Structure formats: C-alpha cells, structure tokens
Amino acid sequence: MANLIYSPKDILQQEFKTKMRGYDPVEVDEFLDNIIKDYETYSKQLLALQEENDKLSAKVAQLSKTQGAAPTRTQQAETPKSAAVTNFDILKRLSNLEREVFGKKLDQQASPTATSNPNPNNYTTTSEDDNEATRQF
C-alpha cells in the first residue's frame, strides 16, 4: 500500500482544540466519519485490484510459456486456408487453360457430328462469370 499519512484509525482518533469562534465539532466529526468510510473503501478496492493484477500477471506468464512451445491457433488456421485458396485458384486457372487449348479442338470435332449432346468427359465447362472471377486478382 502507498505511504499514507493518516490511516482510518488516525482520522477517527484525531481531536481538535476548540477556540472561541471555531468550527462546529459535530459537523467536523460527520465529515471525518465520511472520510474514514472513503479510506476504507479505497483500501478494499486497492487490495482487490492488487489481487486481480497478481492473478492476471501469473496468467500472462503461464501463457507466455505455452505460447513459445506451440504455435497459436490463428497461425495454424491461416496456413491451410491460404493453401486451399491457392490450390483452388491454381485448379481454376488450369481449367481455363485446358478450355482455351483443348476446348477449341473439341468444339471443332463436335461441330460436324452433333452439337446438341455435350461431351460428358469434358469437365472444363464453366460459365463466363467463372472466367472473369479468376482473371481478376
């Protein structure tokens, strides 16, 4: 606790000399009683905050030790997510390239035969919206 000049007990036991035109002793006692209550409240709050601070400091120390041993959850979660996005993007680009290279050949071969039946083995059919979405970075 900080170095206090007066404790609640000191304030309670303090006596003042009375002079001819001094303060009203009853009013002074009531005021000092309120100050004592405030001191006690502040002392209780200070102790509670010190205990909470000690608990939180211990928790921070414990978490610091465990953080050095294992990577955080956010680091673990970010790695697969970025890899999945990259893999999806690569597959989409590859699909677009196959459509550009092989799609024209398939269209030329399919036009003399029957254009109403699309090739069920052609997995590269996508809409133009997909093409635009993958070309924008």
N, C-alpha and C positions, 0 to 999 in steps of 0.2 A: 504494500500500500504506500501511497505517496506520504511524504513527510508533512503531516498536518500539525498546525499549531494547536488547535483545540479539538479534542475528542467530544463526542456527545456528553460524556460524563463531566468533562471540564465545563462545558457550557451550562449544564444543569446545576453544578455546584457553585458557579460564579455568583458572587454577591457584590452589589454595587453600593457605594456610600450615598447616602441621601443628603441633599443640600436643600436650602430653603426653597428655591424655585427649580427643582429637579424634575425628572420625568416621572410619570405615574408608574409605580412599581408593578402593579397588576398588568398593565399594558406591556411593559418590558418583559415580564415573565411569560405572557402568552406568546409574544414574538419569539422569545428564545426557545420556548417549547416547540414551536413550528420549525425553527432552525434545527433543533435536535432530531425531529422526525425526518427532515430532509437529509441530514447527515447519515442517519441510519439507512434510509432508502438508497442513498448513493453508495454506501458501503456494501449493501446487499447486491446491488446491480454490478458493482465493480468485481465482487467475488464471483458472481455468476458469469460475467464476461471473461474473467481470467480462466475459469474452468473450461468454458467453451473454447477459448483460444488454445488452451493446452490440448484439448481433445482434437481440434482441427489440425494443430501442428503435428500431433502424433499421426493423424490420418494422412497428412501430406507426406510425412517421412515414409510411412508404410507404402503409399502409392508410388513414391519416387523409387523405392527399392524394387517394387514389382514391375514398374514401367521399364526399367533397364533390362530386366530379364526377358520380357515378352513384348512384341510389337503391339501397338494399340489396335483397337477394333477398327478404327477408321482406316488405318493403313492396310489391314487385312481385307477390308471390304472394297477398297478402291482398286486394288490390283486385279481381281477377277472382273470387275465391272469394266475397267478400261480395256482389258484383254478381250472381253466379249464384244464390246463396241468395235474394236479394231478388227476382230475376226468377221463380224457381220459386215463391216464396211468392205473388207477385202473380198468376201464372197459376193457381195453385191456388184462390186467393180468387175470381178471375174465373170459374173453372169452377163453383165453389159458387154464386155469384150467378146465373149462367146457369141452373143447375139449379133454383134457387128460383123464378126468374121464368118461364123458358120450360119447365121440366120439368113443371110443373103443367098448362100448356096442352097439352103433348104427351101427358101421361097422359090428359087429358080427351078429346083427339081419338083416341087409340089405344084407349081402352076400348070404344067402340061397335064398332070394327072387329075387330081380332084382337089379343089381349093376349099371345099366345104368341110372336109374332115381334117382337122389339125393333127399333127403328129403327136401321139401320146408320149413318145420318148423325149420330146423336146421340153426340157424343164426350164428353159430360159425365157419363157414368155412372161413378160411383166408389162405393166401399163407405162405410159409416158410419164406419169406422175412419179413413179419409182425412179425413172431415169433422171428426172430433174432433181429429185431429192438427193441422189447420190452424187451428182455433179457439183452441187453446192457444198462448199466447205465452210 
